[in-house]
Every structure is written in structure tokens, then in C-alpha cells.
Amino acid sequence: MTKLEQIEKSVAELSSKDLAAFSDWFDSFQAARWDRQIEEDDATGKLDKLAKEVLVDFRAGKTRPL
């Protein structure tokens, strides 16, 4: 059994209360990983090209209010 299969089996066996707690933890875990990735991409300049493209579109009037 792979590690992933073991995790899936364990999660499937959680009580409703424990599953809710796990879900909350996992949501926070994923959000933190996403934040770290965005910060890393920003620090390394990976978002610079995208930011420039967005500014060009904005200045050209190709955007709309949210």
C-alpha cells in the first residue's frame, strides 16, 4: 500500500468531527503553501512578465471593474 493509499484509508475512517478538523487543517495547510509559492515566485521575478502584461491591458482600457 502506498503512502497516499494509507492516507486515503485513514481519512476515510475519521469520525465526522475529526474529518471536519482535518479539513480545516488541510485548507490552512494548502493556503500557507500557496502563499509561500506566490512569495517565492514574486521574489524570483516569475510574476514580473505577468504584471507588465496586466498593466499594459489596464492602461489600454482592456479591463473592467469587478
QUINORPE-V303927 format. One record per residue. N is the residue number from 1. RES is the residue in three letters. PHI is phi in degrees with one decimal (999 if undefined). NEAR is the number of other ideal C-beta (glycine too) atoms within 12 Angstrom. D_LAST is the distance of its C-alpha to the last C-alpha in whole Angstrom. Layout:
BEGIN
n,res,phi,near,d_last
N,RES,PHI,NEAR,D_LAST
N,RES,PHI,NEAR,D_LAST
END
This chain:
BEGIN
n,res,phi,near,d_last
1,MET,999,9,48
2,THR,-73.9,8,45
3,LYS,-60.0,9,43
4,LEU,-62.1,10,40
5,GLU,-62.6,11,42
6,GLN,-64.4,12,43
7,ILE,-64.4,15,40
8,GLU,-58.9,13,39
9,LYS,-63.1,13,42
10,SER,-63.4,15,42
11,VAL,-63.9,19,38
12,ALA,-62.9,13,40
13,GLU,-92.3,13,42
14,LEU,-68.8,18,40
15,SER,-69.3,11,41
16,SER,-58.0,10,38
17,LYS,-64.4,10,37
18,ASP,-67.4,15,38
19,LEU,-64.8,16,35
20,ALA,-63.6,14,33
21,ALA,-65.0,15,34
22,PHE,-62.4,20,34
23,SER,-60.2,16,30
24,ASP,-61.7,14,29
25,TRP,-61.4,16,31
26,PHE,-66.0,17,29
27,ASP,-59.6,14,26
28,SER,-64.9,14,26
29,PHE,-60.7,14,28
30,GLN,-65.1,14,26
31,ALA,-63.0,14,23
32,ALA,-65.7,14,26
33,ARG,-64.1,14,27
34,TRP,-61.9,14,23
35,ASP,-60.2,14,23
36,ARG,-61.9,14,26
37,GLN,-65.6,16,25
38,ILE,-62.7,16,22
39,GLU,-61.4,14,24
40,GLU,-64.6,14,27
41,ASP,-62.6,17,25
42,ASP,-65.6,15,24
43,ALA,-64.5,12,27
44,THR,-93.9,11,29
45,GLY,83.8,12,26
46,LYS,-66.4,14,25
47,LEU,-97.2,17,22
48,ASP,-59.3,14,23
49,LYS,-61.9,12,23
50,LEU,-62.3,15,19
51,ALA,-61.9,15,18
52,LYS,-63.4,13,20
53,GLU,-62.7,15,18
54,VAL,-64.5,15,15
55,LEU,-63.0,14,16
56,VAL,-61.3,14,18
57,ASP,-62.9,14,15
58,PHE,-61.8,14,13
59,ARG,-66.5,11,16
60,ALA,-87.1,10,17
61,GLY,75.2,9,14
62,LYS,-91.1,11,13
63,THR,-118.1,13,9
64,ARG,-138.8,7,6
65,PRO,-61.6,5,4
66,LEU,-77.2,3,0
END
